């Protein structure tokens, strides 16, 4: 398994643990997740970070507990492993954005057990870096269908299915 960190900055030589910019509400006992950490994502979930940092996005994909009905409905609308949704107003920015994907060593990281997220509590030196110039093409290569919507609010019914649904940056979404 490979771990990655995505950034719009190239030339990062060492990732230093730092607190999140905007503290997220956490369950009691999990507040430490807002503290100084280095965040990484595993290779299967990395497509969730092939976006400009502030871009609100919602993902859906079947998992082992997805019902046959929900799996059939998902497979009827896409042949991809995952569907990513963004607001129309972000597509131009996404199309022009450049990202850097840093490969990180697995040593020193611990899994969070949530959508491929891993954390380290000490400095991490990347093993390599790739520049991504065509994000829509990178998503396609990752088996992700990108859907452009006027608003992410129309996706509310997804949370009532047995698909895995993950959202990132919704505080920046249109309401």
ChimeraX attribute file (.defattr): number of C-alpha atoms within 10 A of each C-alpha:
attribute: neighborCount
match mode: 1-to-1
recipient: residues
	/A:1	7
	/A:2	13
	/A:3	23
	/A:4	26
	/A:5	19
	/A:6	25
	/A:7	18
	/A:8	14
	/A:9	11
	/A:10	15
	/A:11	8
	/A:12	12
	/A:13	13
	/A:14	10
	/A:15	18
	/A:16	15
	/A:17	17
	/A:18	15
	/A:19	13
	/A:20	14
	/A:21	8
	/A:22	7
	/A:23	11
	/A:24	10
	/A:25	10
	/A:26	11
	/A:27	8
	/A:28	7
	/A:29	7
	/A:30	10
	/A:31	12
	/A:32	11
	/A:33	18
	/A:34	16
	/A:35	15
	/A:36	16
	/A:37	21
	/A:38	20
	/A:39	23
	/A:40	25
	/A:41	25
	/A:42	20
	/A:43	14
	/A:44	13
	/A:45	15
	/A:46	21
	/A:47	21
	/A:48	22
	/A:49	19
	/A:50	23
	/A:51	25
	/A:52	19
	/A:53	14
	/A:54	13
	/A:55	21
	/A:56	20
	/A:57	23
	/A:58	20
	/A:59	23
	/A:60	21
	/A:61	20
	/A:62	20
	/A:63	11
	/A:64	9
	/A:65	10
	/A:66	16
	/A:67	14
	/A:68	11
	/A:69	11
	/A:70	15
	/A:71	18
	/A:72	12
	/A:73	11
	/A:74	20
	/A:75	14
	/A:76	9
	/A:77	9
	/A:78	12
	/A:79	12
	/A:80	15
	/A:81	14
	/A:82	22
	/A:83	21
	/A:84	20
	/A:85	19
	/A:86	22
	/A:87	19
	/A:88	14
	/A:89	15
	/A:90	19
	/A:91	18
	/A:92	9
	/A:93	13
	/A:94	19
	/A:95	15
	/A:96	12
	/A:97	16
	/A:98	19
	/A:99	22
	/A:100	20
	/A:101	22
	/A:102	24
	/A:103	21
	/A:104	22
	/A:105	17
	/A:106	18
	/A:107	8
	/A:108	13
	/A:109	20
	/A:110	14
	/A:111	15
	/A:112	12
	/A:113	8
	/A:114	9
	/A:115	16
	/A:116	16
	/A:117	18
	/A:118	21
	/A:119	19
	/A:120	20
	/A:121	16
	/A:122	14
	/A:123	14
	/A:124	20
	/A:125	14
	/A:126	18
	/A:127	11
	/A:128	12
	/A:129	18
	/A:130	12
	/A:131	15
	/A:132	16
	/A:133	14
	/A:134	15
	/A:135	19
	/A:136	18
	/A:137	14
	/A:138	14
	/A:139	21
	/A:140	13
	/A:141	11
	/A:142	18
	/A:143	15
	/A:144	23
	/A:145	19
	/A:146	18
	/A:147	15
	/A:148	16
	/A:149	16
	/A:150	12
	/A:151	15
	/A:152	20
	/A:153	13
	/A:154	9
	/A:155	13
	/A:156	8
	/A:157	8
	/A:158	15
	/A:159	12
	/A:160	8
	/A:161	15
	/A:162	19
	/A:163	20
	/A:164	17
	/A:165	19
	/A:166	16
	/A:167	14
	/A:168	16
	/A:169	12
	/A:170	15
	/A:171	10
	/A:172	11
	/A:173	18
	/A:174	12
	/A:175	8
